[in-house]
């Protein structure tokens, strides 16, 4: 089982940028380098918007509200897309569950 599929994105969890990750905004999105230096990831679309929205820890519902211009109209699809983006960013070491309540 991969880390991405093992990550549970619960409604009550708050998500934040991994403070150890280095990042830079680019013309096309965001480039993130996890603290272990494993792989540079280029984020675009919903992933880049999610990264930029995480200036503070947020729940999935708050992120869905923040990212409406990047998401379809269907509420279930919005939650699924944001959940998938969070799992992907967690697997690359860019996002983590917030330790702050």
N, C-alpha and C positions, 0 to 999 in steps of 0.2 A: 504494500500500500504506500503510495507516495505521500509526501508531506502535504501537498496541496489538497489531496482528497481526504486526508486525515484531519485537516483543520475544520473545526465546526464553527460556522458563522452564525451564532445565536443572536436573537433580537436584542438581548440585554448586554451583549459584549460591546465594549468600546474599543475602537481600533486607533492606532497611532503609527506615525512613521517610526521606523527603527532609528533611534538616535545615533547609532553607530554608523549608519549608512551615509555615504557621501553622495551628493547629488548636484546636478546643475540643470537649469532650464535651458532648452535649446529652441531653435526656430520651429521644430516639428513636435516637441513634447518635452520629455524629461529623461535624463540619463541618470541611472542609479548604480552605485557600486557598493555592495554589502561590505560590512566590516571585515569579513574573512577574505575579501579580495578575490572571490571565486570567479564571478562573471559580471561584466558590465551589462546592464539591461537598459534597453531603450524603450521607454514607455510612451505610448501614443493613445489617442482616443480616450475611452473611459478610464483606463489605467492611469494615464497622465493626469486627467482631471481629478481622479480620486486622490492621487498623491498630493496634488496642489491643494485640494480641499482639506487635507488632514493637517492643518496648521495647529489643531488641537485635537485631542481624542474625541471620536464621534461614534455613535451607534450606526447600524445599517440604515435605520429609518432616517436619521439626520443626513447621512450621506446620500440617500435616495433623493431627499428634498434638495440638497445642494447640487446634485448632478442632473436635474430634470432635463436640461437642454441637450444632454448627451444620451438620454434614454428614451425608449419607446413609451407610448401612452399607457400600456397595460401595467397596472401595479404589480402583478405577480412577476411579469417579465423584468420590471425594474429591479425588484428585490433579487431575482435570480442573477441578473447581470452584475449587480454590485457585489453579491456574494461570491460569484466566480472571480471577479477582479480582486477582491480581498484575498481569496485563497491563492490566487496566482502570485500576488505581491508578498504574501507570507512565505510561500515556497521559495521565492528568490531572496528572502531575507530583507526586504524593503519595508515591510509592515509587520507589526506585532500586536497582540492583544494588549491593551493598556493596563498598566499596573495601578494607575490612578483611578479612584472612583469618582 
